[in-house]
Amino acid sequence: MKLAGLHPDEQRRLQSLRSSGLLNSGKEERFDRLTRLARSLYNLPVASISLVGEDLLHIKSCAGLDVDTVPRDISFCAHTILQTDPLIVNDMQQDERFHDNPLVIEAPFIRFYAGYPVQLPDGATVGSFCLMDHQPRSFSAHEMQILSDLAAIVEDEFKVLDAATSDELTGLFNRRGFLTLAEYALLTAQRRHEPVSLAFVDLDRFKHINDTWGHEEGDRALIAIADLMKAAFRESDILARQGGGRIYHSVRQYQPPRCRDGDGDAQPQRGAFQPAGGQSLAAGVLLGLRRI
């Protein structure tokens, strides 16, 4: 078995995937109807939409198999995201990359695979629309065109979700996106008996930055803080801008020591922000933490 390498722009790709919220929202009917349609159109046993995370392949939708994740190192889609063209393997047992793959020689005994890369609105390739069969088979140009169309519909759905749930300035989630994803995260955590914490981050003296340097510099400060937070947190964390200089952060599987017996105290943290004029302006953030 040949392992897939990392994407040439892997860190940006992973950051885009984390920021999209697709890993936090579970199965969705908008995607399920597409995999059901594909399974029917091709008369194949399995159709899925997958997202390639850092260590796992996350199954956003699957018709034909009951699975949520697959280790990335044995996933077929980890190979698909490395190319711009679709990956077609007519017989897995005849391909040196996959002939001894556990998914081929053990259940579910996949013999045929067709995967079409899918991208987020920012151009990051995050997964694939794929078809699988337990028997070898050919794949015509007409069938390829249909798969291309289905992948394009998935990308259109990504755009709709991004427009409806994202804060235009920072790229974080907006209030609607946060409430939707946080509700799902909370229900999942309750089912698994996991702790959940909610943090808020207030940009200290944000009004002073706007009044002194203008709203453009205030926007730059918000973007800088949002970028730092997106780079620092995990795929499962949810970051959202509530408005003004406040950012919310929902964290699963984490119970800070200060939250064990009550709410965490808000703590000011200060640093320096350099406006476009070159002078340094003292700024900071106020952190608050609550277990929910």
Backbone bond lengths (Angstrom), bond angles and torsions (degrees), N, CA, C in turn:
res aa  C-N    CA-C-N  psi(-1)  N-CA   C-N-CA  omega(-1)  CA-C   N-CA-C  phi
1 M - - - 1.465 - - 1.524 109.78 -
2 K 1.312 116.39 134.53 1.453 121.53 178.97 1.524 109.24 -103.54
3 L 1.337 115.87 122.63 1.458 120.15 179.86 1.521 110.26 -76.18
4 A 1.319 116.01 143.94 1.467 120.66 175.76 1.519 109.40 -73.90
5 G 1.314 116.33 142.89 1.453 119.70 174.78 1.518 110.89 -78.44
6 L 1.321 115.77 -178.74 1.457 120.41 177.05 1.524 109.83 -83.22
7 H 1.312 115.29 152.38 1.459 120.75 175.99 1.529 109.34 -63.16
8 P 1.331 119.36 144.49 1.469 121.38 -179.35 1.527 113.53 -56.09
9 D 1.332 117.08 -28.93 1.466 121.27 178.99 1.530 108.84 -119.50
10 E 1.328 115.53 51.94 1.465 121.61 -170.18 1.523 113.61 -60.71
11 Q 1.323 118.21 -44.19 1.464 119.45 -176.38 1.521 111.68 -65.93
12 R 1.319 116.69 -42.47 1.470 119.44 177.02 1.523 110.13 -65.11
13 R 1.317 116.73 -39.47 1.461 121.19 179.80 1.525 110.90 -61.32
14 L 1.334 116.26 -46.17 1.461 120.30 179.80 1.521 111.52 -66.39
15 Q 1.330 116.62 -39.28 1.463 119.26 178.98 1.522 110.58 -63.99
16 S 1.324 117.21 -41.12 1.467 120.69 177.78 1.523 110.91 -62.88
17 L 1.328 116.50 -41.11 1.462 120.56 179.30 1.520 110.72 -64.86
18 R 1.337 117.00 -44.17 1.466 120.08 177.60 1.518 110.97 -60.54
19 S 1.329 115.96 -43.70 1.464 120.38 -176.44 1.522 112.77 -69.66
20 S 1.322 117.26 -22.41 1.467 120.49 -176.23 1.522 113.39 -70.75
21 G 1.332 117.50 -24.68 1.458 121.11 -176.65 1.510 114.36 80.30
22 L 1.313 117.89 -1.35 1.461 120.67 -177.24 1.525 112.26 -65.20
23 L 1.329 116.73 -26.20 1.458 119.80 179.33 1.522 112.24 -78.79
24 N 1.320 116.91 -13.15 1.462 121.13 -174.57 1.519 114.14 -106.04
25 S 1.314 117.50 -2.92 1.467 119.54 -170.51 1.521 114.40 -106.27
26 G 1.337 118.26 0.52 1.459 120.00 176.27 1.518 113.18 67.97
27 K 1.321 115.35 -165.68 1.463 121.23 178.91 1.531 109.43 -71.36
28 E 1.331 116.45 145.03 1.466 121.64 -179.87 1.521 109.73 -134.63
29 E 1.332 115.56 140.01 1.461 120.99 -177.05 1.524 111.54 -61.44
30 R 1.327 117.88 -33.28 1.469 120.87 -179.37 1.530 111.26 -58.48
31 F 1.320 117.00 -32.09 1.463 121.42 177.84 1.527 111.80 -91.73
32 D 1.327 116.35 -34.62 1.470 119.65 179.43 1.526 111.92 -60.87
33 R 1.334 116.64 -37.88 1.470 117.98 -178.75 1.530 111.01 -66.55
34 L 1.334 117.22 -29.04 1.467 120.70 178.90 1.529 111.33 -72.72
35 T 1.325 117.50 -41.05 1.468 118.65 179.33 1.530 110.92 -70.80
36 R 1.331 116.85 -34.50 1.472 118.69 175.35 1.526 110.53 -64.28
37 L 1.332 115.91 -41.82 1.460 120.81 178.84 1.523 110.69 -62.60
38 A 1.329 116.95 -45.64 1.468 120.87 -179.17 1.525 111.13 -61.72
39 R 1.305 116.27 -42.92 1.466 120.04 179.49 1.530 110.95 -59.88
40 S 1.330 115.83 -38.65 1.461 120.46 -179.98 1.527 111.53 -73.56
41 L 1.340 117.08 -43.39 1.462 121.10 -178.13 1.525 112.09 -61.19
42 Y 1.315 116.09 -41.39 1.464 120.63 -175.24 1.528 113.28 -93.66
43 N 1.326 115.97 -8.32 1.466 120.17 -176.41 1.529 110.42 54.22
44 L 1.330 114.55 48.09 1.458 122.49 179.78 1.525 109.58 -115.60
45 P 1.321 117.72 155.38 1.466 119.33 -177.91 1.521 114.92 -75.18
46 V 1.356 118.08 -24.31 1.465 119.80 -173.33 1.526 110.77 -138.40
47 A 1.336 115.82 132.49 1.467 123.00 170.27 1.519 106.86 -137.92
48 S 1.322 117.42 136.83 1.463 119.08 -176.89 1.519 111.78 -148.36
49 I 1.329 114.20 158.93 1.462 123.23 171.31 1.518 105.79 -117.54
50 S 1.322 116.53 119.98 1.462 120.47 -173.68 1.521 111.16 -122.45
51 L 1.331 114.82 154.29 1.459 122.99 178.52 1.524 108.06 -125.56
52 V 1.319 116.96 127.31 1.465 121.46 -175.18 1.517 109.62 -93.27
53 G 1.350 115.75 105.13 1.452 121.40 177.37 1.512 111.68 -87.45
54 E 1.330 115.76 -168.06 1.462 120.01 -175.92 1.527 111.90 -65.57
55 D 1.332 116.65 -43.90 1.461 120.83 -178.07 1.523 113.59 -122.57
56 L 1.327 116.95 -16.75 1.458 121.42 -174.52 1.518 111.75 -126.35
57 L 1.317 114.68 151.52 1.456 121.65 166.86 1.523 106.35 -92.87
58 H 1.331 116.58 117.76 1.458 122.11 -178.13 1.526 108.48 -95.51
59 I 1.323 116.56 124.11 1.460 121.29 -178.39 1.524 108.78 -88.80
60 K 1.321 116.15 104.89 1.464 120.70 -180.00 1.518 111.13 -72.65
61 S 1.314 116.73 -35.22 1.461 121.82 176.28 1.519 108.20 -155.86
62 C 1.327 116.37 142.62 1.463 119.54 177.31 1.516 110.07 -150.17
63 A 1.314 116.18 124.93 1.460 122.42 172.96 1.520 107.60 -105.57
64 G 1.328 116.43 115.15 1.453 119.68 177.88 1.506 115.63 117.71
65 L 1.344 117.74 -20.35 1.457 121.85 176.37 1.523 108.97 -136.42
66 D 1.319 116.67 144.11 1.458 121.84 176.95 1.523 108.14 -100.47
67 V 1.317 115.81 90.35 1.464 120.82 -176.44 1.524 108.98 -149.34
68 D 1.333 115.97 143.80 1.464 121.50 179.39 1.524 112.50 -106.73
69 T 1.322 116.54 -39.19 1.466 121.00 -179.33 1.527 110.12 -142.04
70 V 1.333 114.28 157.86 1.466 122.81 175.11 1.526 106.35 -138.43
71 P 1.329 120.22 140.42 1.461 120.03 175.32 1.533 110.70 -54.73
72 R 1.301 115.98 132.93 1.464 119.56 -176.37 1.524 112.23 -59.67
73 D 1.337 116.95 -35.90 1.468 118.39 -173.24 1.526 113.81 -69.58
74 I 1.342 118.55 -14.67 1.468 119.15 175.62 1.530 111.90 -111.08
75 S 1.325 116.63 4.65 1.468 119.34 -176.55 1.527 111.22 -81.00
76 F 1.313 115.69 144.55 1.462 121.08 176.12 1.527 110.61 -73.64
77 C 1.325 116.11 -34.52 1.466 120.62 -175.05 1.528 112.49 -68.03
78 A 1.345 116.91 -22.53 1.464 119.39 175.19 1.524 110.65 -62.72
79 H 1.332 117.39 -27.70 1.467 121.96 174.34 1.531 110.60 -78.34
80 T 1.335 116.06 -37.21 1.465 120.44 -175.83 1.518 112.12 -62.08
81 I 1.344 117.84 -40.14 1.469 120.20 -175.36 1.520 112.76 -70.81
82 L 1.329 117.63 -8.95 1.461 120.51 -179.87 1.518 112.56 -84.03
83 Q 1.320 117.34 -4.69 1.463 120.23 -177.98 1.519 110.54 -132.38
84 T 1.327 115.04 157.75 1.464 120.26 178.67 1.521 111.30 -85.84
85 D 1.325 116.42 -25.87 1.464 120.84 178.23 1.527 110.07 -88.34
86 P 1.327 117.58 159.56 1.461 120.01 176.72 1.525 111.37 -65.49
87 L 1.314 115.62 153.81 1.463 121.90 176.22 1.527 108.19 -102.93
88 I 1.328 116.22 118.35 1.464 122.01 179.92 1.526 108.50 -118.70
89 V 1.315 116.67 122.81 1.465 121.88 176.33 1.523 106.96 -124.47
90 N 1.325 116.38 105.86 1.467 120.92 -175.55 1.527 112.89 -69.24
91 D 1.338 115.91 -33.56 1.462 119.65 178.12 1.527 108.45 -145.23
92 M 1.303 116.68 108.27 1.457 122.12 -177.11 1.531 112.17 -58.87
93 Q 1.312 117.23 -34.85 1.460 120.31 -177.28 1.525 112.74 -70.66
94 Q 1.333 116.99 -14.26 1.459 121.26 178.84 1.529 112.31 -101.58
95 D 1.323 117.40 3.89 1.462 122.09 -178.27 1.528 108.67 -110.29
96 E 1.330 116.79 122.83 1.466 120.51 -175.18 1.523 113.06 -62.84
97 R 1.326 117.44 -22.27 1.463 120.08 178.82 1.523 112.17 -71.67
98 F 1.331 116.78 -27.44 1.462 120.03 -169.12 1.533 115.22 -128.09
99 H 1.322 119.38 -5.77 1.470 120.66 -168.89 1.524 113.25 -60.07
100 D 1.364 117.41 -28.78 1.459 119.59 178.72 1.527 112.11 -113.60
101 N 1.330 116.39 20.03 1.463 121.52 177.60 1.534 109.54 -65.85
102 P 1.343 118.49 137.76 1.471 120.53 179.30 1.523 113.98 -55.39
103 L 1.331 117.92 -30.52 1.462 120.47 179.62 1.525 112.01 -75.29
104 V 1.328 115.77 -12.03 1.470 121.32 179.23 1.525 111.16 -98.12
105 I 1.328 116.25 -45.86 1.467 119.89 -175.14 1.528 112.69 -89.39
106 E 1.336 116.57 -10.93 1.459 122.03 176.25 1.526 108.19 -127.27
107 A 1.338 116.71 174.47 1.467 120.35 177.28 1.526 109.48 -55.47
108 P 1.333 117.25 133.01 1.475 129.53 16.22 1.537 115.08 -93.48
109 F 1.347 118.32 14.31 1.471 123.04 173.78 1.537 111.87 56.27
110 I 1.332 115.73 58.44 1.466 121.19 -179.16 1.528 109.72 -77.96
111 R 1.329 116.89 130.43 1.461 121.81 178.08 1.526 112.36 -115.07
112 F 1.332 117.23 -28.87 1.468 121.26 179.68 1.522 108.96 -122.97
113 Y 1.354 115.14 141.65 1.472 120.46 178.28 1.520 109.55 -144.19
114 A 1.325 115.76 134.90 1.468 122.40 170.79 1.519 107.40 -133.74
115 G 1.322 117.29 120.52 1.460 121.36 -178.60 1.514 111.75 -128.28
116 Y 1.334 116.26 133.48 1.466 121.46 179.53 1.526 107.95 -115.12
117 P 1.348 119.02 123.53 1.464 120.74 -177.91 1.531 111.81 -61.93
118 V 1.335 116.19 143.06 1.466 121.22 175.30 1.524 108.83 -123.56
119 Q 1.335 114.72 144.70 1.456 121.54 -175.51 1.523 111.49 -120.76
120 L 1.333 114.63 154.20 1.456 121.77 171.17 1.527 109.20 -81.00
121 P 1.336 118.04 168.41 1.472 119.81 -179.84 1.525 114.10 -56.77
122 D 1.343 118.14 -25.95 1.465 119.88 179.74 1.526 112.99 -84.27
123 G 1.336 117.14 2.85 1.460 120.96 177.38 1.513 115.27 93.58
124 A 1.318 118.04 -3.18 1.465 120.74 179.83 1.529 110.46 -73.77
125 T 1.331 116.60 128.65 1.464 121.43 177.26 1.526 108.28 -82.50
126 V 1.326 116.38 113.95 1.464 119.87 -171.69 1.522 114.16 -114.95
127 G 1.324 118.19 -9.63 1.455 118.71 -177.54 1.508 112.07 -178.41
128 S 1.323 115.72 -154.84 1.460 119.27 -177.78 1.519 111.54 -154.79
129 F 1.322 114.15 157.41 1.462 122.37 167.39 1.522 104.58 -99.49
130 C 1.324 117.44 118.95 1.460 118.00 -172.94 1.524 113.23 -130.53
131 L 1.315 114.06 153.86 1.462 124.34 178.56 1.520 108.14 -122.33
132 M 1.340 116.85 142.04 1.462 120.51 -179.58 1.524 110.71 -140.19
133 D 1.333 114.19 150.97 1.465 120.24 178.63 1.524 108.59 -139.25
134 H 1.318 115.66 155.86 1.460 121.14 177.44 1.525 111.90 -86.28
135 Q 1.341 116.05 -2.63 1.459 122.05 179.57 1.530 109.56 -126.94
136 P 1.335 118.49 148.77 1.468 119.86 173.39 1.523 109.68 -61.75
137 R 1.338 116.00 150.12 1.461 118.91 177.42 1.523 109.79 -161.25
138 S 1.308 115.82 163.88 1.464 121.84 176.25 1.524 108.58 -90.56
139 F 1.341 114.92 171.62 1.464 120.07 -178.57 1.524 107.43 -145.44
140 S 1.323 116.45 113.49 1.465 121.35 -173.12 1.524 111.98 -81.88
141 A 1.328 115.17 167.49 1.464 120.94 177.06 1.527 110.83 -62.74
142 H 1.314 116.93 -37.05 1.468 120.75 177.90 1.527 110.94 -64.72
143 E 1.322 116.47 -42.21 1.465 120.30 177.84 1.526 110.61 -64.92
144 M 1.332 116.09 -35.38 1.458 120.34 177.53 1.527 111.10 -63.65
145 Q 1.330 116.88 -40.77 1.456 121.08 -179.78 1.532 111.02 -63.83
146 I 1.316 116.41 -40.02 1.469 119.89 178.08 1.529 110.28 -64.02
147 L 1.327 117.05 -42.22 1.465 120.22 178.69 1.521 110.74 -63.48
148 S 1.339 116.75 -38.81 1.461 121.08 175.93 1.525 110.92 -60.65
149 D 1.326 116.63 -42.07 1.467 121.14 179.32 1.528 111.20 -65.03
150 L 1.322 116.81 -41.08 1.464 120.40 178.93 1.530 111.04 -64.77
151 A 1.334 116.63 -41.14 1.462 120.24 177.70 1.527 110.72 -63.57
152 A 1.340 117.04 -37.48 1.467 121.00 178.25 1.527 111.05 -65.13
153 I 1.333 117.16 -36.16 1.466 120.46 177.41 1.529 110.06 -65.77
154 V 1.326 116.79 -40.27 1.466 120.30 176.00 1.522 110.11 -58.76
155 E 1.326 117.08 -45.05 1.464 120.37 179.50 1.520 111.42 -64.55
156 D 1.323 117.88 -35.50 1.465 120.87 175.20 1.527 110.56 -62.91
157 E 1.324 117.02 -40.04 1.467 120.53 177.72 1.526 110.51 -64.98
158 F 1.330 117.22 -37.65 1.462 120.45 175.48 1.530 110.34 -59.38
159 K 1.326 117.12 -41.32 1.466 121.19 -179.80 1.523 111.34 -65.30
160 V 1.328 116.48 -42.13 1.467 120.75 178.97 1.526 110.19 -61.73
161 L 1.323 116.53 -45.87 1.460 120.67 179.50 1.516 111.10 -62.88
162 D 1.327 116.59 -41.95 1.458 120.92 -179.01 1.523 110.97 -62.62
163 A 1.326 117.34 -44.31 1.464 121.12 -178.84 1.522 111.82 -66.62
164 A 1.323 117.03 -34.43 1.466 120.94 -174.83 1.520 112.93 -82.37
165 T 1.317 118.00 -25.33 1.465 119.83 -170.24 1.526 114.55 -120.59
166 S 1.330 118.82 1.79 1.463 121.08 -174.91 1.520 112.37 -107.71
167 D 1.334 114.84 146.99 1.455 121.78 171.63 1.526 107.87 -82.53
168 E 1.309 116.45 121.94 1.463 120.70 -172.07 1.520 112.53 -61.50
169 L 1.325 117.89 -35.82 1.459 120.84 -175.17 1.530 112.18 -73.39
170 T 1.322 116.81 -52.09 1.465 120.76 -170.43 1.520 114.12 -96.60
171 G 1.330 117.53 -18.93 1.451 120.15 -174.27 1.519 113.34 81.04
172 L 1.343 117.29 -0.99 1.459 120.55 173.07 1.526 108.80 -76.64
173 F 1.327 116.51 175.78 1.459 118.95 175.28 1.522 110.09 -72.64
174 N 1.323 115.68 152.45 1.454 119.93 171.27 1.526 108.59 -90.37
175 R 1.331 116.76 -173.70 1.466 120.24 -176.54 1.531 111.33 -60.44
176 R 1.325 116.15 -42.85 1.462 119.62 -179.69 1.524 111.36 -62.15
177 G 1.326 115.80 -45.72 1.454 119.38 179.97 1.519 112.12 -63.52
178 F 1.336 116.03 -40.76 1.460 119.86 -179.34 1.523 111.64 -64.25
179 L 1.332 117.02 -46.27 1.461 120.00 -178.52 1.528 111.28 -62.51
180 T 1.327 116.31 -40.22 1.465 120.09 -179.99 1.522 111.57 -64.62
181 L 1.337 116.34 -49.00 1.461 120.36 -176.27 1.524 111.91 -74.09
182 A 1.338 116.73 -37.00 1.462 119.76 -179.73 1.525 111.02 -65.98
183 E 1.324 116.86 -36.46 1.466 119.70 177.63 1.531 110.40 -62.46
184 Y 1.320 115.99 -44.70 1.469 119.78 178.38 1.527 110.60 -63.84
185 A 1.346 116.91 -43.03 1.462 120.61 -179.34 1.525 111.08 -63.76
186 L 1.329 116.97 -39.70 1.462 120.59 -179.55 1.527 111.25 -66.48
187 L 1.328 116.76 -44.43 1.466 120.29 178.76 1.530 111.25 -62.71
188 T 1.339 115.89 -40.64 1.464 120.11 178.48 1.524 110.94 -64.05
189 A 1.332 116.52 -43.06 1.462 120.89 -179.91 1.526 111.29 -64.99
190 Q 1.326 117.00 -39.80 1.463 120.18 178.42 1.522 110.91 -63.96
191 R 1.324 116.22 -40.51 1.459 120.41 179.83 1.528 111.17 -65.01
192 R 1.323 116.27 -34.04 1.463 120.74 -177.95 1.526 112.53 -95.75
193 H 1.337 116.73 0.25 1.470 122.39 -178.86 1.532 110.87 59.48
194 E 1.319 115.53 45.14 1.460 121.52 178.60 1.530 109.85 -105.13
195 P 1.342 117.31 147.47 1.467 119.57 174.96 1.525 111.18 -73.66
196 V 1.324 115.65 150.59 1.465 121.77 176.64 1.522 108.15 -134.03
197 S 1.312 116.92 136.75 1.460 121.45 177.03 1.522 109.90 -124.39
198 L 1.332 114.96 151.30 1.462 121.71 176.75 1.518 108.40 -122.19
199 A 1.316 115.95 124.30 1.460 120.98 178.05 1.520 109.58 -112.78
200 F 1.335 116.09 149.36 1.457 119.05 169.64 1.518 108.53 -123.45
201 V 1.297 115.51 146.59 1.460 122.87 -179.96 1.518 107.69 -126.43
202 D 1.321 116.17 114.46 1.461 121.05 176.66 1.519 109.04 -103.55
203 L 1.315 116.54 128.67 1.460 120.62 175.37 1.519 108.26 -74.62
204 D 1.323 116.23 108.04 1.461 122.18 -176.62 1.533 110.27 -67.46
205 R 1.318 115.56 138.33 1.473 122.90 179.23 1.531 111.23 62.04
206 F 1.318 115.85 29.89 1.462 119.59 179.82 1.527 110.92 -62.68
207 K 1.333 116.38 -41.52 1.469 119.90 178.52 1.528 110.58 -62.95
208 H 1.342 115.80 -36.78 1.463 119.23 179.12 1.532 110.92 -64.57
209 I 1.330 116.48 -39.42 1.468 119.69 177.53 1.526 110.23 -61.78
210 N 1.333 116.35 -45.86 1.468 120.07 178.92 1.522 111.75 -61.92
211 D 1.342 116.27 -44.41 1.469 120.34 -177.06 1.522 111.84 -68.72
212 T 1.333 116.55 -35.46 1.467 120.41 -175.23 1.523 112.55 -84.52
213 W 1.324 116.30 -43.60 1.457 120.78 -172.01 1.527 113.80 -112.64
214 G 1.316 116.39 -8.32 1.460 119.55 179.51 1.518 112.09 98.83
215 H 1.312 114.96 161.20 1.463 120.25 -176.25 1.532 112.82 -66.46
216 E 1.316 116.84 -27.12 1.465 118.99 178.82 1.521 110.92 -63.24
217 E 1.351 116.41 -40.84 1.459 119.57 178.26 1.528 111.00 -72.03
218 G 1.330 116.68 -33.90 1.458 119.15 174.32 1.516 111.33 -61.27
219 D 1.331 115.92 -39.83 1.466 120.13 177.01 1.526 111.17 -63.73
220 R 1.326 116.01 -40.65 1.466 119.82 179.24 1.526 111.02 -62.32
221 A 1.331 116.54 -39.39 1.462 120.07 178.66 1.528 110.78 -64.28
222 L 1.327 116.70 -42.53 1.466 120.80 178.50 1.527 111.62 -62.82
223 I 1.325 116.06 -44.36 1.462 120.65 -179.73 1.527 110.73 -62.78
224 A 1.343 116.59 -41.41 1.465 120.48 -179.32 1.525 111.12 -62.53
225 I 1.332 116.65 -44.16 1.462 120.10 179.84 1.526 110.65 -67.24
226 A 1.331 116.74 -41.96 1.467 120.43 178.99 1.528 111.03 -60.97
227 D 1.330 117.02 -42.20 1.468 120.56 179.96 1.531 111.28 -63.80
228 L 1.333 116.59 -40.21 1.459 120.04 178.11 1.524 111.17 -63.06
229 M 1.317 116.00 -42.15 1.465 119.82 -178.76 1.522 111.38 -68.64
230 K 1.336 117.08 -39.92 1.467 119.99 179.15 1.521 111.04 -62.75
231 A 1.326 116.52 -36.93 1.463 120.11 -178.76 1.528 111.96 -75.09
232 A 1.341 116.98 -26.25 1.460 120.73 -172.15 1.517 114.29 -88.20
233 F 1.334 117.87 -28.40 1.458 119.42 -170.77 1.525 112.67 -96.37
234 R 1.336 114.76 172.79 1.460 121.96 -172.29 1.525 111.79 -84.93
235 E 1.355 115.00 168.14 1.457 120.67 177.99 1.520 111.70 -60.28
236 S 1.336 117.12 -32.30 1.461 120.95 -174.82 1.518 113.39 -83.99
237 D 1.337 118.70 -8.18 1.460 121.41 -178.61 1.527 111.23 -82.01
238 I 1.327 115.55 151.79 1.461 121.29 -177.88 1.523 108.47 -118.47
239 L 1.315 116.95 122.30 1.460 122.94 179.27 1.519 109.62 -115.23
240 A 1.334 116.51 133.49 1.465 119.78 -178.34 1.519 110.54 -145.81
241 R 1.314 116.08 144.50 1.463 121.75 173.88 1.523 108.40 -95.18
242 Q 1.320 115.81 123.11 1.453 121.22 -178.88 1.522 111.40 -81.87
243 G 1.316 116.49 -28.69 1.460 121.39 -176.42 1.510 108.52 142.77
244 G 1.322 117.59 153.26 1.449 119.49 -177.89 1.513 110.17 60.03
245 G 1.342 115.60 -129.11 1.457 120.15 -178.63 1.506 113.88 -108.35
246 R 1.332 118.26 25.11 1.470 120.61 -178.60 1.527 111.10 -106.56
247 I 1.329 115.00 134.82 1.463 122.74 177.87 1.523 108.60 -125.76
248 Y 1.330 116.43 135.25 1.459 121.96 176.27 1.527 109.86 -103.68
249 H 1.329 114.15 148.26 1.466 120.52 -177.14 1.523 108.22 -139.70
250 S 1.325 117.23 113.96 1.461 122.48 177.99 1.520 109.30 -99.40
251 V 1.338 116.70 128.13 1.453 121.88 -174.04 1.522 110.19 -124.53
252 R 1.336 117.19 119.06 1.462 121.64 174.28 1.522 110.38 -91.19
253 Q 1.334 115.43 156.23 1.465 123.36 176.20 1.526 111.41 58.40
254 Y 1.334 115.96 36.28 1.466 119.01 -179.89 1.513 108.71 -147.26
255 Q 1.334 115.70 125.86 1.450 121.32 177.20 1.518 107.66 -130.22
256 P 1.337 118.25 94.60 1.455 120.75 -178.14 1.522 110.78 -59.75
257 P 1.334 118.19 147.81 1.463 120.51 -179.55 1.518 113.22 -53.24
258 R 1.310 118.47 -37.31 1.456 121.09 -176.20 1.513 111.78 -74.03
259 C 1.349 117.30 -9.89 1.459 120.45 179.52 1.521 112.50 -98.77
260 R 1.312 117.90 -1.94 1.458 118.92 -173.96 1.522 112.11 -70.43
261 D 1.323 116.49 -32.06 1.461 119.51 -178.03 1.517 111.94 -114.74
262 G 1.298 117.59 13.99 1.451 119.59 -179.15 1.500 110.64 155.75
263 D 1.305 116.46 -168.24 1.453 120.97 -178.25 1.516 110.30 -76.94
264 G 1.318 115.31 149.01 1.449 119.89 174.91 1.522 110.44 -76.32
265 D 1.328 116.17 147.00 1.459 120.11 178.15 1.518 109.87 -78.10
266 A 1.310 115.84 146.86 1.454 120.30 175.05 1.517 108.88 -70.58
267 Q 1.299 117.89 131.09 1.452 122.78 -176.96 1.521 110.35 -122.76
268 P 1.337 117.56 124.78 1.463 118.81 177.71 1.525 111.02 -76.21
269 Q 1.317 116.41 138.02 1.456 122.72 175.49 1.524 107.09 -129.87
270 R 1.330 115.91 129.20 1.453 118.34 -174.10 1.523 111.44 -118.98
271 G 1.312 113.83 154.80 1.445 121.04 176.79 1.515 108.44 -157.10
272 A 1.294 116.97 -159.79 1.460 120.91 -178.90 1.511 110.21 -122.37
273 F 1.331 115.51 140.21 1.459 121.61 175.43 1.517 107.10 -122.75
274 Q 1.310 116.91 131.45 1.454 121.20 -176.31 1.518 110.13 -106.87
275 P 1.336 118.41 106.63 1.465 121.12 176.75 1.520 111.04 -65.19
276 A 1.321 114.81 172.84 1.463 120.48 -176.05 1.518 112.04 -60.62
277 G 1.344 117.59 -26.57 1.454 121.08 -178.62 1.505 113.91 -69.06
278 G 1.321 118.26 -13.78 1.453 120.94 176.26 1.513 113.96 101.66
279 Q 1.350 119.54 -17.53 1.445 121.49 178.68 1.522 110.01 -78.45
280 S 1.328 115.11 153.09 1.460 120.05 179.89 1.519 109.75 -94.33
281 L 1.325 115.82 132.13 1.460 121.82 -178.75 1.519 108.36 -119.11
282 A 1.337 116.63 123.11 1.461 120.54 179.14 1.518 109.86 -65.38
283 A 1.297 115.82 133.84 1.456 121.09 178.36 1.521 107.63 -149.10
284 G 1.288 116.69 169.17 1.453 119.75 179.79 1.504 110.83 -164.15
285 V 1.305 115.26 179.02 1.457 120.61 176.84 1.516 108.97 -128.15
286 L 1.317 115.95 148.49 1.448 123.11 176.14 1.519 107.37 -107.18
287 L 1.318 116.33 121.58 1.458 121.51 -174.68 1.520 110.76 -105.63
288 G 1.318 116.44 134.01 1.457 121.96 174.64 1.507 109.62 -130.54
289 L 1.339 116.88 150.30 1.452 120.43 -173.93 1.518 109.87 -141.71
290 R 1.330 115.74 137.05 1.463 120.68 179.48 1.521 108.75 -143.05
291 R 1.317 115.88 135.01 1.457 119.36 172.07 1.529 108.71 -84.61
292 I 1.351 116.70 133.75 1.459 120.37 -178.11 1.519 110.07 -120.92
